[in-house]
């Protein structure tokens, strides 16, 4: 357990270092929040809007650094391609391996490529939430929880056909109902204990802005 946490910590430090280098590089090129460069605008959304106490459309947000840490903790950081609980080849921070990745089970992947996978998967999850929620305004914690959901189960599982109650709650702007629909606990047709815990944590993030691991909280605080 200590070794696993140490790896996650090192991975997180590498991720923050890469972001810092990107920010410094952009500054050296004279880019600012008013620049037209989309990547630079995306970078500033995280730092500027993460703590703004107002609801904003998902398209104006990026996942917070705190949520990235939660996702790394829940997914783990795996350097060898393995099969997840549903049997899908996976590597890094829950990255589902595609044919284009050119990887096979058991193959080791370097940290830089894992970071690339994670950043790209986060962008896809953010875009999915923006498409799903439309003009629904969200607090940062609400957005973070929905990004985790999209990242974890995939946009296809959040379609009107597969998640009608969630989509109805979003259409009605019913935040309590949305919170009640964040439990996705099945993998390959079976209840997975890890998904049960993650769903509980996701719901607490959405409702309470509590990013702590509920498994480490006293029973009185988990209710």
QUIZIFEN-V74159 format. One record per run of one state. SS is the DSSP state (A for helix, B for strand, O for the rest). FROM is the first residue (numbers start at 1). TO is the last residue. If there is no record, write none. Layout:
ss=SS from=FROM to=TO
ss=SS from=FROM to=TO
This chain:
ss=O from=1 to=1
ss=A from=2 to=28
ss=O from=29 to=37
ss=A from=38 to=49
ss=O from=50 to=55
ss=B from=56 to=57
ss=A from=58 to=60
ss=O from=61 to=64
ss=A from=65 to=75
ss=O from=76 to=77
ss=B from=78 to=83
ss=O from=84 to=88
ss=B from=89 to=92
ss=O from=93 to=94
ss=B from=95 to=96
ss=O from=97 to=98
ss=A from=99 to=101
ss=O from=102 to=107
ss=B from=108 to=108
ss=O from=109 to=110
ss=A from=111 to=133
ss=O from=134 to=136
ss=B from=137 to=138
ss=O from=139 to=139
ss=A from=140 to=153
ss=O from=154 to=154
ss=A from=155 to=158
ss=O from=159 to=163
ss=A from=164 to=171
ss=O from=172 to=174
ss=A from=175 to=179
ss=O from=180 to=185
ss=B from=186 to=187
ss=O from=188 to=189
ss=B from=190 to=191
ss=O from=192 to=192
ss=A from=193 to=208
ss=O from=209 to=213
ss=A from=214 to=216
ss=O from=217 to=218
ss=A from=219 to=222
ss=O from=223 to=223
